[in-house]
């Protein structure tokens, strides 16, 4: 999240005090944890035992820092220091859209959580959807709403491509359960994996979009090849590359893999695995072929291509096309879906005489299937999943992820403005307060702000009702119908219509 600039003018009230009532920094230690700061008696703390880590900043702390800032000639964010403080921070921009003074829900108290994964959750066989940290964040914000006696609209502008995209991951089930109570809603960014090819010769945005493949193997004894491209940006890919394949528990599929220019490795049969095998080129290969996943009963195969790290050197994953072959041993259904985990391009610096990057791998154009790319968190049943509207272009932004979910449900729900959105620039100086960003991360908080306004009108609304109202009142894009669309959902959010519909909730006419 890169930190929340609570002292930015977009978050200050008329008295110069911050509208942030709480910030929980899960990776920080500058303040006591929420559990240690909770004012309730010990017997009431049992439900907060999961919050015994991180640092909690409260409004009094933040206002005191703002008041002392000018006197000490230091930024208030230096006096109450979060573990993440990045200029132009993602979290600050998102909060500004949802509830800044120039944002949507301008009178709402604001609370933020800087999600931080512990070392145990950074194991390569885990991902964001496995971590309890997001569930803790949602619980924290819900409990804060109860403490303040306010409904809660939560925005989640992050996510991953891992897991089965059917809402069965632990975190998505936890969020769905939390949303069974009225007065709560969660909006989630659909993801930025929608682009399948470049719009101009130098447009390489598609490398972030070719993350999904799917198909059907019609009979036992047949094979299916997937082309998995590792690039490394022409230098050295020092990041881990992860691919997951999900299929019916009725089927049995073995897997082989062929590195660029090398011989086949495998097959790895069901219930077999290869773990951290060093290949001749130095790549570390792991393959796990597992049956009956505990979350949903599906079978799945996970593959990892990892760089080799030693004290003397780093050996990156070789660039080229890795062939992944599915061998159908038993087929009763035959359908499969595969996703490549997200890996944003990032320069890591020089290692020896080479430049190292974390760079996304992707499916070739032959293997890529351009749908079912909504992030795992956006596949939860009761969240509101938001696509990125390119408002000036009257279209869905080319990078916006597409539905449906793996199990055929209609996600995203709606689209909202998310292209070239100007909002608060965190941790910057007074001459440079605003920044433009693009992505579903910007569209989702717009909807979260509208949901906040809906709940301020009728706090008894459930998440299901809010989702239904937003779907009902959405406007189709030019040339489209009211039918659900893989990119736009049910259409573009209509704030005025949604608020009017909320006012009508509960109206009944006696016809006798």
N, C-alpha and C positions, 0 to 999 in steps of 0.2 A: 504493500500500500504506500510505502515511501514516506509516511508521516502525514500528520494533519497540522497545517499552519493555523492554529487557533487564533492568532493575533492578526491575521489578514483582515483588511477593512471589510471584506465581504461577509465576515462573521462577527462584526462588532455591532452592538446596539447603540442607541442614541447617547448613552452614557459612556461609551467607549469600552464596555465590558464584552467579553466573548459570549456568544450564544452556544458554545460548546459546554454541555453540562458534565460530560465525562469523556475521557479517552483512556481506553485500556490498551496498553502497549505490551503484547504478549511476550515479546522478546526483551523487554527492558527491565531495569532494576533501579531506576531513579526514584521510585516511590514504592510504598508497600503494595502488595497484590490486592485485588478486590476482596478476597476472603479475609485478609488481615485488616482491611479498612472498613468492613461492613459494620454498621453501628448496632445491628440487632444483637440480642443476647445469644450466648453460645448455643442454646438449643435451636435457635433459628438459623444457625450457620450450616447445618448439615447439608442443605441443598446447594450450598456454594462451595463444597469441598473440591469440586473440579476446577475452581478458580484460584488455586493457591500458587499461582505463578504469575510472572510479569509485573508490570507497574501500572497502577491506576492513578490518573490525574483527574482531580475533581475541579469543578468550576471555581471554587475559592482559590485553589492553587494557581489556576490559569489567570484569573483576574489579578491576583497579587503580582504575578510575573509581568503582566501588562502594565500595572501601575508602577512597578520598579524599573521597567525597561528604560524609560527616558532618563531617569535619575542616574542609573548605572551605565548608560550609553551602551547597552547590550540588547540584542533582540530578545523578546520575551521567550521565544522558543529555545534560546540558549539557557535561560534560567530554569525552565521546566523542559528538560531535554529528553526527547523521545529517542529510541534506539535507531529509528529510521528518519532521516531528514534529507530529502533529495530535492534540489531546486526543480520547480515544475512538477512537484509530486503528484502522482496519480490520485492518491486519496484526497488531497486537497481539492483538486479539480472536480472530482466526482461529488464530493460533499457540497461544493459551490453550486453545481447544477441542481442538485436535489433541494437544497435548503439555504443557499446563500442569500444575501440581501438582494442580489440580482437573479436569484434562482427561482424555483417553482414554489416551494412551501416555505415562504419567507418569515413566518412567525413561529416556526417550530423549534423547540429545543433540539440541539444536535448532539449526537454521541457517535464516537468512532472507535473501531477496533483495528489495531495493527496486527494482522494475523502473522504468526511466526511459527514455523515447523520446528520441533525439537529434532535432535540428531537421530533419534530412533525412528522418526517418520520420514527421514531422508534415505532410508534403505531403498535400493532400486526396485524392489518388488512392491513398494508402496507408492502412493501418490496422494495428491490433495484429497481425493475422494475417500481415502482410508483414514485420514487424520481426524482426531477428535477436536482439533483446534477450532475449526469452523463451527462445529456444533457448540463448543463452549462459547464462541463469539455470539451466536444466535441466542443461546440461553442467557448470556449476560445482558444483551439488549432487551430481551423480553422481561427479565427480572427488573431491569431499570425502569421499564415502562410501568410495571406493577408498583414499584416504589413511588414513582411520580404520579401514579393514577392517570396514565395517558395510554392511548392506543399506540401501536408501534408499526412503522413502515421501514423495513430493512432492505438495503440495497447490497447486492453482491456482484461487484464488477471484477470478477476473476474466475478462473476455472481451468480445467484440463480436458484432454481428449480421452483419458483412460477410462477403464471399466466398460460396462456393457450397454450404456446409453438407454437404459430401460427404467431408471428410477430405483434400482434395487441396491445401489451402493449405500453403505452404512450412513453416511452424512445426509444423503438425500432422503432416506427413510426417517432419519431423526428430524429433519426440517419439516417433512410432511406431517409427522406426529405433532410437532409443536404448533402447526397451523390448523389443528382441529379446533382450537379455541378461538372465539371471535375477537375482533380488535387487533389482529395481527396479520401482516402480509409480508412476503419476501419477493422482491424482484431480482432477476438474475440476467446478466448479459448473455446473449445467445452464443457469443464467440465470434472470432474474426477469421474463420477458416472457410470462407465461401468462395474465394477466387480460384478458378480453375485454369485460367490462362491470362497472359498479359494483354493489356489494352494498347500498349505501345511497345516498340521493340526493346526498350530498356526497362520495362515494367516487369520486375521479378516477384511481385506480390503473391503470385500463384504458389510459390514454394511453401507458403503458410496455409494454402488452401487444399492442397492435394494430400489430405490426411486420411481419407476414407476409401475403402474398397469393399465390395460385396459381390455375391453371386450365388450360384447354386450348382453343386456337383450332382449330376443326375443319377449316377449309379456307382456302386462299389467297383473298384478296379480302375477307376479313372483318376487322373491327376489334374490339378489346376495350379498354374504358376502366377505369382504376383511379383512385379518388378519394384524393388525397394531401392531408391536412389540416395546414396550418401554423397554429398557434395564437398563440404568443408570449405566452401567459397574459394576453391582453387588453392587453398593453403592446407592447414591441418585441422581436422575436426577433432577437437579435444573434449567433446561432449558425449553423453550417453545417448544412444539411439534406441528407442523402444517401440515395439510393434506388438499389438494384442489382436488375437483372432478369436471370435466368439461364435459358437454354433450349438446345435441342438444336442441334448443329452442322449437322444436316440442314436446319434451317429458316432462313429469312431474314425478319427482322422490322424494320420501320422504326418510328420513334417521333415523336409530336408531343406538345406540352405546351401547356396553356391556363391562363395565370395567372387568378386570380379577377377576373371582370368584364372580361377583355381578350380579344384575338383569339388564335387558335391560332398557335404557332410550330412550324415544321417542315413536312414530315417530315424527320427525319434518317435517312438510309438506312444500310444496313450499310457499314462502313468509312468513314463520315463522322463529323464531330464539330463541336460548337460549344464554344468555350472562352472563358470569362470575357466573355460578351456582357452589356453593361449594358442592362437593360430600362428602359422609361420611368419605372418607379417606383423605380429605383435598384438593384433586385435584380441580382446577378451570376449568370448562368445558364451552366452547362456541361453538355453532353451528349456522351457518347462511345459510339458504336455499334460494337462490336468483335467480330471473329470469331476462333474458335480460341484460347481463352485458354491460355497456355503450361502452366498447372498441370493442366488436365483436358480441354482441347480443346473445351469448351463455348463457345457464343456468349454474350455478355453486354452489357447496356446499363447504363451508370452515369449518374446525374443528380445535379447539385449545385445547390442554391439557396443562395447565399452572400450575407451582408450586405456592403455597400460601406463600406469604411473609408477615411477621409482624415484629414488633420491637423485639419480643422475639424469633422468630423461623422462619424456612423455612420448609415447607412441600413439599417434592419432589413428582413428578409424580410416582405412583407405577409401578414397573417393572412387565412385563407380556404381554400377548397378548390381545389387545383390539379388539373386533369384531365390524366392521362397516358394517351395513346391508343396502343395497339399496332396497327400495320397489318401484317397477314400478307401478305407478298409471295410466299413459297414455304413450303409446309407439307408435311412428311412425318411429323412427330411431333406438333407443336402444343402440347406441354406447356411451361409456364413456371412459375418461382417468383420471387417478388420479396421483398426484405427492406429495411426502413428501418434505417439504422444507429442504434445506441443513442446517446441524448443526454440524460443525466440533468438534471432541472430544477436550475438554479443561477442565483441572482441575481448579476448582474454589476455592479450599481451604477447610478448615474444618469449619463445622457449628455445634457447640456443640461437640458431640462425634462422628459425622459422617463426611465422606469425600464427598464433593459435586462436581458433574461434570455437564458440559454441554455435552450431549452425543446424537448422532443421533438416532432417531427412524427409523424403516425401515419396509418394507413389508416382510411377511414370504415368504419362498421359494414357497409356494403354491399360493400366491397372486401376487408375483413379475412377471412382464413382462419385459424381457431384451431387450428393444429398446426404442426409443423416450426419451432418457435421456439427449440430448444436452440441455445446459442451456438456459434460456429464452432469454438472450441477443444474443446468437448464432443463434436464430431463426428469426432474422431480415432478410429481403429480400436481402439487398444489402451488408451486411457485409460478410467478408471472415471468415468462421468458420473453426477452425483448430483442428485436432485430434493429439494425441501424438504417434509418431513413436518410438518404441523401436528399434533403429538402429542396435545395436549389435545382437539382436534377430531376425531381419528381420521380424518384426510383429508389429501390433498395440499394444501398452501397454494395459494390461488387465484392467487398471483403466479408460481408455479413454472413454468418453461418446459417445453414439451411436444415430444415426438418425433413421428415418426421423423426421421432425417436426410433430406436431399433425395433420396438414392439408396436410401432405404427401409430402412436399418439400424436396429436396435433400441437407440436411445438416448432417454432416460436408462437406466442399468443398474439402479439401486436408488434408494430414497428413504431419507433419514435425518433425524433431528430438526434443524430449522432455523428454527423459529418461536419468537420470544421467548426466545432462548438467552442466558443470563447468563454472561459471561466477563470476562476482564481488561479494564479501561479504561485504555488507555495514556496516559502523560504527564499524569496527574492527581495530585491531592494525596492524602495518606494517608486523608482522610475520605471519599474518593469513588473507590474502587478497582474497582468493578464496573459493568458496563453491559449492558443487554439489546439485542440486535439480531436482525433477522429477514432471512432470504434464503437462497438456495442457497449463498451464500458461507459460511454458518454450518453447513449440512448437509455440505458437501464435506470440511471438515477433520475432522469426526466420523468419516467413513469413512477418511480418511487415517490417523487414529489407530488404527483397527481394523486397517488394512492393516499398519501398523507392528508391531502385536502379532502378526499372522500371520507376518510376515517374521522376527520374533524367535524364533518357534517353528520355522520352516523357511525359511531364507534362500535356498534353491535354487528357490523358487517363481518362476515367470515371471509377467509382467503378465497374460498370457492365462489362466493357471491361477487367479490371484487373482480376476480378473473372473468366471471360470466358477464359482468357489466362492461368491462373493458372490451371484451370480444363483441358484445352486442352493439356497442356504440362506435366501434372503429369504422373508419371510412376507407373504402377500397381505393387503391391507386388508380390513376387514369387508365382506362381500358380493362380494368379487372372487375370481377364480380364480388359478391359477399362471401363466396366460398373460401375456405382456408387455402392458403398458398404456402409452398415450402419456404419461400424467402420472407414474405411479409406477414405470415400468420393470417389473422382475420382482417388485417389492414392497418391503417395509420391511426394512432390514438387520437381521439377527439376529446380534449379536456372538458370543454363546456358541456358537451352531450353526456359525458360520463357523470359529471357532477349533478346535472339535472336528473339523470336516471336515479342517482342515489337518493335524491329528495322524494322520489316516487316509491322507493322501496317500502313495502308494508301497506301501501294504499290498497283498499278493497272497496268494491261497490256492491251494495246490497241491491239486488235486482228484484226483490219481492215488493 
